[in-house]
């Protein structure tokens, strides 16, 4: 059996196993101004929903920022190269 035949068999097996299953890609576990969202992939800052959340995201006023690179002081963002704390 050549490689392309093996790949086809594996693909068909995967498709055949899952055709009749219901998939939940994400679970909406939080609320942002009445709108449900998945906190693993979205962040809510002052009732504004932002897509693309990471574990390092934090809010600075209504903005989302990467807490590894920036610090928030009085709703203003500063590079951690400029300052490390308020």
C-alpha positions as semicolon CSV with decimal commas, in nm:
position;residue;x (nm);y (nm);z (nm)
1;X;0,000;0,000;0,000
2;X;0,150;0,335;-0,094
3;X;0,153;0,648;0,124
4;X;-0,140;0,822;-0,046
5;X;-0,360;0,518;0,010
6;X;-0,271;0,513;0,381
7;X;-0,357;0,880;0,414
8;X;-0,693;0,826;0,247
9;X;-0,780;0,542;0,480
10;X;-0,691;0,747;0,788
11;X;-0,894;1,042;0,662
12;X;-1,198;0,829;0,587
13;X;-1,175;0,668;0,931
14;X;-1,168;1,007;1,106
15;X;-1,462;1,139;0,906
16;X;-1,663;0,820;0,953
17;X;-1,618;0,824;1,331
18;X;-1,747;1,176;1,376
19;X;-2,025;1,239;1,127
20;X;-2,315;1,202;1,370
21;X;-2,159;1,373;1,670
22;X;-2,250;1,719;1,791
23;X;-1,952;1,947;1,848
24;X;-1,928;2,240;2,086
25;X;-1,633;2,450;1,978
26;X;-1,653;2,683;2,279
27;X;-1,867;2,743;2,581
28;X;-1,985;3,093;2,661
29;X;-1,899;3,127;3,028
30;X;-1,905;3,500;3,096
31;X;-2,121;3,806;3,046
32;X;-2,020;4,141;2,893
33;X;-2,296;4,402;2,913
34;X;-2,560;4,134;2,859
35;X;-2,369;3,957;2,581
36;X;-2,243;3,604;2,652
37;X;-1,883;3,528;2,556
38;X;-1,608;3,271;2,597
39;X;-1,343;3,416;2,827
40;X;-1,079;3,183;2,681
41;X;-1,091;3,364;2,346
42;X;-1,244;3,703;2,426
43;X;-1,190;3,976;2,686
44;X;-1,446;4,224;2,818
45;X;-1,319;4,568;2,918
46;X;-1,577;4,813;3,052
47;X;-1,855;4,639;2,858
48;X;-1,661;4,630;2,529
49;X;-1,590;4,281;2,394
50;X;-1,250;4,213;2,236
51;X;-1,170;3,899;2,034
52;X;-0,842;3,708;2,050
53;X;-0,780;3,684;2,424
54;X;-0,457;3,542;2,562
55;X;-0,367;3,450;2,921
56;X;-0,166;3,775;2,939
57;X;-0,448;4,010;2,836
58;X;-0,562;4,268;3,087
59;X;-0,784;4,573;3,063
60;X;-0,665;4,931;3,070
61;X;-0,983;5,134;3,059
62;X;-1,162;5,009;2,749
63;X;-0,844;4,872;2,585
64;X;-0,699;4,522;2,603
65;X;-0,324;4,500;2,641
66;X;-0,050;4,238;2,675
67;X;0,064;4,259;3,037
68;X;0,403;4,111;2,944
69;X;0,485;4,418;2,733
70;X;0,287;4,705;2,885
71;X;0,182;4,853;3,218
72;X;-0,142;5,046;3,269
73;X;-0,139;5,363;3,479
74;X;-0,459;5,567;3,511
75;X;-0,603;5,416;3,189
76;X;-0,285;5,499;2,994
77;X;-0,057;5,231;2,849
78;X;0,321;5,250;2,880
79;X;0,582;5,017;2,741
80;X;0,758;4,820;3,014
81;X;1,078;4,956;2,862
82;X;0,965;5,304;2,972
83;X;0,825;5,211;3,312
84;X;0,759;4,896;3,508
85;X;0,505;5,033;3,756
86;X;0,286;5,336;3,817
